[in-house]
Structure formats: structure tokens, C-alpha cells
Amino acid sequence: MKNLTIFMFVFSLCMLGHVSGAGIRIVNELKSKKTLWMRCYSKDDVLGPTVIPNGGQFTDYFFHNLFGTTRFMCTLKQGPGFSHSVSFRAFKNSGLWDWRAREDGIYLRRIYKTKFDDGADNLHKEQNWI
């Protein structure tokens, strides 16, 4: 019984490292002092709606589930008229998903940290405005 208890404790610590350290960041890099409207949601949570000022950002860290199935969907709209919008899957694994709203589209850079590698994906265009 003692060995099982020790195993479960060590296993729990390993799993805690696996399910933590997740998040999304949305940065407003639009020109002409435009604001950015944002709303994100998962099966269990809703983030926003929030208006991000020009040059500002919204960041939220959370625990994703044990099975790695946590998903966040986001909708962004350009102000002041909010006539251009885009909806996309903003998070689907571990790491920090760093989204940048620019005039020509939405850019992504995934920042990750594992025990084998520290680093980030290159910033690349992921979505176009509608």
C-alpha cells in the first residue's frame, strides 16, 4: 500500500506539469488607434467580451484537462465600427498561444516549454479578416 501511495504522489506531480502552463494572449497591433473586440469560450469557460485598446493585450492562463482536449474558440472584431471580424480556434494543446491582430490578418506564435525544449514557433499569418 505504501508503494502505491508513493507511486500515486509522483504520478500526480508529473501530471500536474502536463496539464498546467496553458494560455492565450491576444495583442492589438492594429493601425490608426483602432480598438479590438474579443470574446473567447471553451466548453466550460467564457473570456470576455473585452475591448482591447490599440497597443494593449489580453492574456489568460488556465489549466487544460488531463486528456489534452481543452479548446478555446475566439472571435475578434476591428473597431471602431467592428465591421471586420474573424472567428478561429485559439487554443488546442499546451503552451501559450500568442495571437496578434494586424491590418492584414491574425498572426500566431506558439510559445511552448517542455522538459526537452524551450522555445517558440515563428510568428506567421494564420487568418484573414472577413
Backbone torsions as a table, in degrees:
resi	resn	phi	psi	omega
1	MET	NA	-37.8	-179.6
2	LYS	-64.0	-41.3	178.6
3	ASN	-63.7	-38.6	178.2
4	LEU	-64.4	-41.3	178.7
5	THR	-62.7	-45.1	178.9
6	ILE	-63.3	-44.4	178.6
7	PHE	-59.5	-45.8	-179.2
8	MET	-63.8	-38.0	178.5
9	PHE	-64.0	-48.7	179.9
10	VAL	-64.3	-42.6	178.0
11	PHE	-60.5	-41.2	178.6
12	SER	-62.3	-41.9	178.3
13	LEU	-63.7	-40.7	178.1
14	CYS	-64.1	-43.1	-178.8
15	MET	-69.1	-33.9	177.8
16	LEU	-61.3	-41.1	176.6
17	GLY	-64.7	-31.3	-179.3
18	HIS	-73.7	-36.8	-173.5
19	VAL	-95.3	-4.1	-178.2
20	SER	-101.1	176.9	173.9
21	GLY	76.7	31.5	-179.6
22	ALA	-110.3	149.7	177.2
23	GLY	-178.3	172.4	174.3
24	ILE	-129.0	147.3	174.0
25	ARG	-131.2	131.5	176.6
26	ILE	-122.3	121.7	-175.1
27	VAL	-114.8	133.7	177.4
28	ASN	-90.6	104.3	176.5
29	GLU	-112.8	26.8	178.8
30	LEU	-71.3	155.5	179.2
31	LYS	-88.4	173.2	173.4
32	SER	58.7	32.8	176.3
33	LYS	56.9	32.0	178.0
34	LYS	-73.2	143.8	174.4
35	THR	-88.8	165.6	-179.7
36	LEU	-129.6	119.1	176.3
37	TRP	-88.6	136.0	-175.5
38	MET	-138.6	138.9	171.0
39	ARG	-147.2	128.5	178.4
40	CYS	-127.6	153.3	179.7
41	TYR	-152.1	153.4	170.6
42	SER	-125.0	-171.5	177.8
43	LYS	-60.8	-34.2	-173.2
44	ASP	-112.1	-15.1	-172.6
45	ASP	-133.6	154.8	173.3
46	VAL	-128.4	129.4	176.5
47	LEU	-111.8	117.9	179.9
48	GLY	94.3	-167.3	11.1
49	PRO	-72.3	149.0	-178.6
50	THR	-139.6	142.7	172.4
51	VAL	-103.0	120.9	-178.3
52	ILE	-98.1	121.9	-180.0
53	PRO	-68.9	162.6	178.9
54	ASN	-58.0	128.1	-178.0
55	GLY	84.3	-5.6	-178.7
56	GLY	-91.0	176.7	179.4
57	GLN	-147.8	159.2	173.1
58	PHE	-123.4	127.7	178.8
59	THR	-131.4	137.0	175.9
60	ASP	-140.9	128.0	176.5
61	TYR	-105.9	146.5	-177.4
62	PHE	-155.2	168.6	173.4
63	PHE	-93.5	127.6	173.0
64	HIS	-94.0	160.4	-170.2
65	ASN	-72.7	166.0	-175.5
66	LEU	-58.6	-32.2	-175.2
67	PHE	-89.4	-1.3	178.3
68	GLY	70.8	27.9	-177.8
69	THR	-105.2	9.1	177.9
70	THR	-65.0	129.8	179.0
71	ARG	-132.9	135.5	171.8
72	PHE	-117.7	129.7	173.2
73	MET	-104.3	142.1	179.9
74	CYS	-131.2	150.5	170.4
75	THR	-123.5	130.5	176.8
76	LEU	-120.4	144.3	177.1
77	LYS	-136.5	136.7	177.7
78	GLN	-81.4	132.3	174.5
79	GLY	-92.3	172.0	6.8
80	PRO	-83.3	-22.4	-178.3
81	GLY	-84.9	-14.2	-180.0
82	PHE	56.5	35.2	-179.2
83	SER	-83.5	-22.9	176.4
84	HIS	-100.9	131.7	-178.3
85	SER	-142.3	166.8	174.8
86	VAL	-155.7	140.6	175.1
87	SER	-121.1	139.4	-174.7
88	PHE	-159.8	163.3	174.3
89	ARG	-81.8	115.4	-172.1
90	ALA	-94.2	-16.8	-178.5
91	PHE	-153.9	137.3	178.6
92	LYS	-151.8	15.2	175.8
93	ASN	-162.2	-142.5	178.5
94	SER	-99.7	174.5	178.8
95	GLY	96.4	179.9	176.3
96	LEU	-102.7	122.3	179.4
97	TRP	-96.6	107.5	-172.6
98	ASP	-98.7	106.1	-177.2
99	TRP	-102.7	138.5	-179.7
100	ARG	-124.5	119.4	176.9
101	ALA	-89.0	119.1	178.5
102	ARG	-126.9	169.3	-176.7
103	GLU	-56.8	-37.6	-174.9
104	ASP	-95.3	1.3	178.0
105	GLY	153.8	-169.7	-178.4
106	ILE	-109.0	129.2	-177.5
107	TYR	-110.2	150.7	-178.1
108	LEU	-130.2	140.0	168.4
109	ARG	-138.7	119.5	179.0
110	ARG	-93.6	122.1	178.6
111	ILE	-102.0	122.4	-175.5
112	TYR	-130.1	156.9	177.3
113	LYS	-146.6	118.3	176.2
114	THR	-126.1	173.9	178.2
115	LYS	-71.4	-12.8	180.0
116	PHE	-100.2	-24.4	-172.1
117	ASP	-154.3	134.9	171.3
118	ASP	-112.3	132.4	178.8
119	GLY	170.1	-164.1	-179.3
120	ALA	-151.3	149.6	170.5
121	ASP	-72.6	157.8	176.0
122	ASN	-71.0	147.6	175.3
123	LEU	-65.4	127.9	179.6
124	HIS	-145.2	152.9	179.5
125	LYS	-71.6	129.4	-175.4
126	GLU	-113.7	-34.3	-174.7
127	GLN	-140.6	153.2	170.6
128	ASN	-105.1	152.9	174.1
129	TRP	-70.4	147.9	176.5
130	ILE	-100.7	NA	NA
